[in-house]
Amino acid sequence: MINLLPPELKDQYLYGRRNVVLRRWAVALGCGLLGVMVVTFGGVFLMQNSINTYQKQVAASEATLKAQDLEGTRQHAKEITGSIKLATDVLSREILFSQLLTQIATVIPANANLTELNISTDKNSIELKAIAASYASATQLQVNLADPDNKIFSKADIQSINCDESQDPRYPCAVTIQALFNDENPYLFINKDDK
């Protein structure tokens, strides 16, 4: 087929077709850029949303840890451990009173009565107060308590003896004795556990 169109018209058709192709490419490029911008802004929005969520979780975790007071809990655990050690130490020096009183009763002379027991703060000694019918009975009580065969005390010292018949005619003498526990005393918890 022979094209009889003038060359100017031919050039206009040629450039018209090229313009259509260029417009299509421009629209496609514009749509591509728009798609890239949507994806970019969507990604930034999602990332910012995730960052905010994680910051809230971190703040909540920190608040939980502060509420739990981890350091305070550690300190409290140390205090409890110290209390347990103190209780163990105290119990290790406790006296088996039922057995101790029975043993003391066997060494008290017939004409003397035990009136009071006071344990010292260090739990190594005891103060005994008794009443006796005579001065000799009061001193005999000290001798009996200091006797190494009874295995209660290693030493017993008379603190005071007062005899006054106007108080009680049957037991006019009051005696106070400080006695030091024997290291091998079977009436202490610690020695009881060791056996």
ROKOL-495389 format. One record per residue (C-alpha): residue number from 0; residue in one letter; x, y, z. Coordinates in nm, 2 decimals. Example, Ala and Ser with C-alpha at 12.3 -4.5 7.8 and 13.67 -1.06 7.14 Angstrom:
<rodrens>
(0 'A' (1.23 -0.45 0.78)),
(1 'S' (1.37 -0.11 0.71)),
</rodrens>
This chain:
<rodrens>
(0 'M' (0.00 0.00 0.00)),
(1 'I' (0.12 0.33 -0.09)),
(2 'N' (0.11 0.61 0.16)),
(3 'L' (0.01 0.93 -0.02)),
(4 'L' (-0.02 1.14 0.29)),
(5 'P' (0.19 1.45 0.31)),
(6 'P' (0.51 1.42 0.52)),
(7 'E' (0.39 1.67 0.78)),
(8 'L' (0.08 1.46 0.84)),
(9 'K' (0.28 1.15 0.86)),
(10 'D' (0.51 1.31 1.12)),
(11 'Q' (0.20 1.42 1.32)),
(12 'Y' (0.06 1.06 1.33)),
(13 'L' (0.41 0.93 1.43)),
(14 'Y' (0.45 1.18 1.71)),
(15 'G' (0.09 1.13 1.81)),
(16 'R' (0.15 0.76 1.86)),
(17 'R' (0.47 0.83 2.05)),
(18 'N' (0.28 1.07 2.27)),
(19 'V' (0.02 0.80 2.35)),
(20 'V' (0.30 0.56 2.45)),
(21 'L' (0.48 0.83 2.65)),
(22 'R' (0.15 0.91 2.83)),
(23 'R' (0.10 0.55 2.91)),
(24 'W' (0.45 0.52 3.05)),
(25 'A' (0.41 0.85 3.25)),
(26 'V' (0.08 0.71 3.40)),
(27 'A' (0.24 0.38 3.48)),
(28 'L' (0.54 0.55 3.63)),
(29 'G' (0.31 0.78 3.83)),
(30 'C' (0.11 0.48 3.95)),
(31 'G' (0.43 0.30 4.04)),
(32 'L' (0.56 0.60 4.24)),
(33 'L' (0.22 0.63 4.41)),
(34 'G' (0.24 0.26 4.50)),
(35 'V' (0.59 0.30 4.64)),
(36 'M' (0.48 0.60 4.85)),
(37 'V' (0.17 0.41 4.98)),
(38 'V' (0.40 0.11 5.08)),
(39 'T' (0.66 0.34 5.23)),
(40 'F' (0.41 0.54 5.44)),
(41 'G' (0.22 0.22 5.54)),
(42 'G' (0.55 0.06 5.65)),
(43 'V' (0.65 0.38 5.85)),
(44 'F' (0.31 0.38 6.01)),
(45 'L' (0.33 0.01 6.10)),
(46 'M' (0.68 0.05 6.23)),
(47 'Q' (0.58 0.35 6.44)),
(48 'N' (0.28 0.16 6.57)),
(49 'S' (0.51 -0.13 6.67)),
(50 'I' (0.75 0.10 6.84)),
(51 'N' (0.48 0.26 7.04)),
(52 'T' (0.34 -0.09 7.14)),
(53 'Y' (0.69 -0.21 7.25)),
(54 'Q' (0.75 0.11 7.44)),
(55 'K' (0.42 0.05 7.63)),
(56 'Q' (0.52 -0.31 7.70)),
(57 'V' (0.86 -0.20 7.83)),
(58 'A' (0.70 0.07 8.05)),
(59 'A' (0.45 -0.19 8.18)),
(60 'S' (0.73 -0.44 8.25)),
(61 'E' (0.93 -0.17 8.43)),
(62 'A' (0.63 -0.07 8.63)),
(63 'T' (0.57 -0.44 8.72)),
(64 'L' (0.93 -0.48 8.84)),
(65 'K' (0.91 -0.16 9.04)),
(66 'A' (0.58 -0.28 9.19)),
(67 'Q' (0.73 -0.61 9.28)),
(68 'D' (1.02 -0.42 9.44)),
(69 'L' (1.28 -0.68 9.35)),
(70 'E' (1.55 -0.51 9.56)),
(71 'G' (1.31 -0.49 9.85)),
(72 'T' (1.23 -0.85 9.81)),
(73 'R' (1.60 -0.94 9.82)),
(74 'Q' (1.64 -0.73 10.13)),
(75 'H' (1.34 -0.90 10.29)),
(76 'A' (1.48 -1.24 10.20)),
(77 'K' (1.81 -1.15 10.37)),
(78 'E' (1.62 -1.04 10.68)),
(79 'I' (1.43 -1.37 10.69)),
(80 'T' (1.76 -1.56 10.65)),
(81 'G' (1.90 -1.36 10.94)),
(82 'S' (1.59 -1.43 11.15)),
(83 'I' (1.62 -1.80 11.07)),
(84 'K' (1.99 -1.80 11.17)),
(85 'L' (1.90 -1.61 11.49)),
(86 'A' (1.62 -1.86 11.57)),
(87 'T' (1.86 -2.15 11.51)),
(88 'D' (2.12 -1.99 11.73)),
(89 'V' (1.86 -1.93 12.01)),
(90 'L' (1.72 -2.28 11.98)),
(91 'S' (2.07 -2.43 11.99)),
(92 'R' (2.11 -2.28 12.34)),
(93 'E' (1.76 -2.35 12.47)),
(94 'I' (1.72 -2.55 12.78)),
(95 'L' (1.51 -2.86 12.83)),
(96 'F' (1.33 -2.72 13.14)),
(97 'S' (1.13 -3.03 13.21)),
(98 'Q' (1.44 -3.25 13.24)),
(99 'L' (1.65 -2.97 13.40)),
(100 'L' (1.39 -2.91 13.68)),
(101 'T' (1.37 -3.28 13.75)),
(102 'Q' (1.75 -3.30 13.78)),
(103 'I' (1.76 -2.99 14.00)),
(104 'A' (1.48 -3.13 14.22)),
(105 'T' (1.69 -3.44 14.29)),
(106 'V' (1.98 -3.24 14.43)),
(107 'I' (1.78 -3.00 14.65)),
(108 'P' (1.81 -3.10 15.02)),
(109 'A' (1.50 -3.22 15.19)),
(110 'N' (1.47 -2.90 15.41)),
(111 'A' (1.50 -2.66 15.11)),
(112 'N' (1.26 -2.54 14.84)),
(113 'L' (1.33 -2.38 14.50)),
(114 'T' (1.14 -2.06 14.46)),
(115 'E' (1.27 -1.90 14.14)),
(116 'L' (1.48 -1.96 13.83)),
(117 'N' (1.63 -1.68 13.62)),
(118 'I' (1.83 -1.76 13.31)),
(119 'S' (2.09 -1.51 13.21)),
(120 'T' (2.08 -1.34 12.86)),
(121 'D' (2.38 -1.54 12.74)),
(122 'K' (2.20 -1.86 12.84)),
(123 'N' (2.52 -2.00 12.99)),
(124 'S' (2.42 -1.95 13.35)),
(125 'I' (2.12 -1.95 13.57)),
(126 'E' (2.02 -1.78 13.89)),
(127 'L' (1.84 -2.00 14.15)),
(128 'K' (1.66 -1.87 14.45)),
(129 'A' (1.55 -2.10 14.72)),
(130 'I' (1.43 -2.10 15.08)),
(131 'A' (1.59 -2.33 15.34)),
(132 'A' (1.52 -2.43 15.70)),
(133 'S' (1.88 -2.34 15.81)),
(134 'Y' (2.20 -2.18 15.70)),
(135 'A' (2.35 -2.53 15.66)),
(136 'S' (2.07 -2.64 15.43)),
(137 'A' (2.12 -2.33 15.21)),
(138 'T' (2.50 -2.40 15.18)),
(139 'Q' (2.43 -2.77 15.12)),
(140 'L' (2.21 -2.67 14.82)),
(141 'Q' (2.51 -2.48 14.67)),
(142 'V' (2.74 -2.78 14.73)),
(143 'N' (2.49 -3.02 14.57)),
(144 'L' (2.45 -2.79 14.26)),
(145 'A' (2.83 -2.76 14.22)),
(146 'D' (2.88 -3.14 14.24)),
(147 'P' (3.04 -3.25 13.91)),
(148 'D' (2.86 -3.59 13.93)),
(149 'N' (2.52 -3.43 13.87)),
(150 'K' (2.64 -3.30 13.52)),
(151 'I' (2.42 -2.99 13.54)),
(152 'F' (2.66 -2.71 13.64)),
(153 'S' (3.03 -2.67 13.62)),
(154 'K' (3.03 -2.41 13.90)),
(155 'A' (2.77 -2.28 14.15)),
(156 'D' (2.84 -1.97 14.36)),
(157 'I' (2.64 -1.83 14.65)),
(158 'Q' (2.53 -1.48 14.58)),
(159 'S' (2.36 -1.42 14.91)),
(160 'I' (2.21 -1.60 15.21)),
(161 'N' (1.97 -1.41 15.44)),
(162 'C' (1.82 -1.58 15.74)),
(163 'D' (1.53 -1.40 15.91)),
(164 'E' (1.29 -1.61 16.12)),
(165 'S' (1.03 -1.33 16.13)),
(166 'Q' (0.96 -1.40 15.76)),
(167 'D' (0.88 -1.77 15.76)),
(168 'P' (0.95 -1.98 16.07)),
(169 'R' (0.97 -2.31 15.87)),
(170 'Y' (1.21 -2.17 15.60)),
(171 'P' (1.38 -1.86 15.75)),
(172 'C' (1.68 -1.86 15.51)),
(173 'A' (1.67 -1.73 15.15)),
(174 'V' (1.96 -1.82 14.93)),
(175 'T' (2.05 -1.69 14.58)),
(176 'I' (2.29 -1.90 14.38)),
(177 'Q' (2.45 -1.82 14.04)),
(178 'A' (2.53 -2.15 13.86)),
(179 'L' (2.72 -2.19 13.53)),
(180 'F' (2.60 -2.46 13.30)),
(181 'N' (2.84 -2.75 13.23)),
(182 'D' (2.95 -2.77 12.86)),
(183 'E' (2.85 -3.13 12.86)),
(184 'N' (2.51 -3.05 13.01)),
(185 'P' (2.25 -3.30 12.87)),
(186 'Y' (1.97 -3.05 12.93)),
(187 'L' (2.05 -2.82 12.64)),
(188 'F' (1.90 -2.87 12.29)),
(189 'I' (2.23 -2.84 12.12)),
(190 'N' (2.39 -3.12 12.32)),
(191 'K' (2.07 -3.32 12.29)),
(192 'D' (2.09 -3.31 11.91)),
(193 'D' (2.46 -3.40 11.91)),
(194 'K' (2.40 -3.73 12.08)),
</rodrens>
